[in-house]
């Protein structure tokens, strides 16, 4: 049996015609949950006379007790998504159904395999709306005064798909002002279609988000290495990835030679340095 509660839409921000930020408030109050989890949103489909549900990563963090936030893309190809279509035609005040927060794949690792505290750099790699759990990461680590270095890398096809760009840029600027001893945060984004007309203003990194990990043939250093000031290794860095399987595979392939292994393929001693969650 599905354990659900009704939730009201309290905020909707259309980023572009097929990308939206939405906030939901459960009728029974905010449950406790962990950073990096997801939950299901259910909407009634009149033509089918039933509720259809889809899972979405939570972009808000547990310290926020006011609402759940999501960034959602409207699925239109090859067929319109039943849930996303209903959400894009919804209004503030409408109600949906919410499942319970769940999922451990992207929960932040606090301890190493041997029980010591995990103080490694946290590198978050989000492809498209796969950025959502890492917005929760950034806000949670910021609000809990975590001193670990945090790097958020986001990849999109178009500039206007870089959701939360202003927030993440602000967090990076705050890090520069306060000093890395207080808040150590870096952000970078990549556009995969730089020659498209709508990207004509972009002068940042180009390519897919996994290209941040590609080493320069002359120096052997990647863009990420240069960002953090050292070569990333499993000893100093933990990588979290969310997006399509191609993005996940691309990152894993890029760092495999450095000894990075996933939680699913641990080293003999139980250690690992990559967590991931695929949405397609």
C-alpha positions, 0 to 999 in steps of 0.5 A: 500500500502506498503511504501518501499525504495530500500536499498543496502547491505554494510556489511555481517559477517557470524558468523556461517553457519546459523547466519549472521550480515548484514548492509543495507543503504536505497537509500533515506537516513536514516530515523529517528526511535526509539530504539527497533523498527523493519522493514521489509526486502523484497526480490524478489523471482523469482519462485513466481514472487513477493517480499516476506517480513519479519520483523526483529528487528533493532540492530543498534541505532538511533544515528547511521546515517550510516546504519541499522544493523540486526542479522539474523538466516537462517531458514532451518527447517521445510522448508527453509525460503524464505527471509532468504535463499535469504539473505544468498545467497546475496552479498555486493552490492545487493539490497533489499526493506525496509519498514518503522521502526515501533513497540512500544512494545520494546520502552524504557519507559522513564516515569512511570504511574504517569508521573515521570521519569522512573529511574528503572534498565533496564533488557534486556532478549534476546533469540537467535536473540532476542538479536538484539533490546537490542544491540540497547538499549545498544548502545543508552543508552551508547551514550546518557550518560544514567545513569540507570543501564542496564543488558543484558542477552542472551541465546543461544544453542551454544557458537558461537551463542552468537552474539555481545559477544565481544561488550557486554563484552567490554561495561561491562568492560568499566563500571568497569573502568569508574564506575557505576556512569558514565556507569552502565552496566552488561552482562551475557550469558547462554548456554542451551546445555552445554554437546554438543561437540561444547560447551566444552569450556563454563564455564559460566551459563548454562540453558535457559536464563530465568533461570537467574530469578530462585531463589536459594532454600536456599537463595531465590535469583536468579543469576540476584539478585546476579548480581545487588546486590539486589532483583529485584522488580517492583519498582527498575527494568523494564524487556524487553524480546524478543524471542520465546514465551516460553522464554517470558512465562518463564521469566514472570512466574519466576517473577510473584510472585514478583509482575511484570506485563506486559504492556498488564496486567497493575495494576489498577493504570496503572503501569507495569514492563515488555515489550515483543515482540515475534517472534514465 
